[in-house]
């Protein structure tokens, strides 16, 4: 499944969004050899932080409420803006 922007995102069911975000998160945090996202996560969110898929969905949906973000993919939003929003509670 390819989700390129808000137009694609808004057509997905909650189940599809959850599966998509689980794949993204696993790709960034578990299977990626690129430590940049992992290091950024630890710096922003701290060691041992547990993230739920529902939290990822809320972050992406909230970012898409801002029209400036609607041209970006959820993957891009998560990597470049999502962690700041996710861990700024």
N, C-alpha and C positions, 0 to 999 in steps of 0.2 A: 504494500500500500504506500502510495506517495501522497503526502499532504504538503502542498507547496505554499499555501497561504490561508487566510481566514475563510475565503470562499469554500475551500475544500474542508476545512476544519468544522465549520458550522453544519455541514451536511452529515457528519458522523454521529452515530449513536454513542451513548455513554460507554457502552461495552467496547466499541471500536476505538474510541478515544483512550480508554483505559489500556487496551492492548497496545495501541500505538505508543503511548507514553511509557509503558513498561519496557517496550523494546528500545526506545530512545535512552531511557535511564540506564538500562543494562548495558547498552552500547557505550555510553559515556563512562559509567562508573565501574563496570565489571569486566567487560571484554576489550576495552580500548587500551592500546599500548601508549596512547598519548596521555601523559600525566598532567597536562595543563588544566583540564577540567577537574580532575581529582584534587589537585593542589588548590585550585580556586575554591572548590567546595569546602575543603578542610579549613581554608583561611576564613571564608565567610561564615560557614555554618558550624564549624568546630568539629572536633573529633568525636566519633560515636553518635552523631546525629542520625536519627531514623526518619526517613522520608516515606510518606505514604503516597500511593498513586493518586488518591483523591486530592492531596495537596498539590501535586503537579498539575492536575486538571484545573484547579482553582487558579493557580498562577497563570497558566496559559490563557484561560478564559478572561481573567482580569487584564492581562496585557492586551488582548484583542479588543477590549472595550475602548482602548485608545486607538483612534483611526490610524495614527502614524505607524502602528505595529501591524496592520492588517495585510501588508504586502509580504511580510516575512513568514517563513515556515515555523511551525512549532519547534523544530530542531534548532533553528537559528535563535529563536526567542529564548529557549531554555538555556542554550549555551551562553548567550550574550547578555541576557537580562534576567532570566529566571531565577538564578541562584540568589541574587540580591533580594528579590521579592520573596523567595521561598524562606529565607532565613532572617528576614528583617522583622520578625514578630516581636 
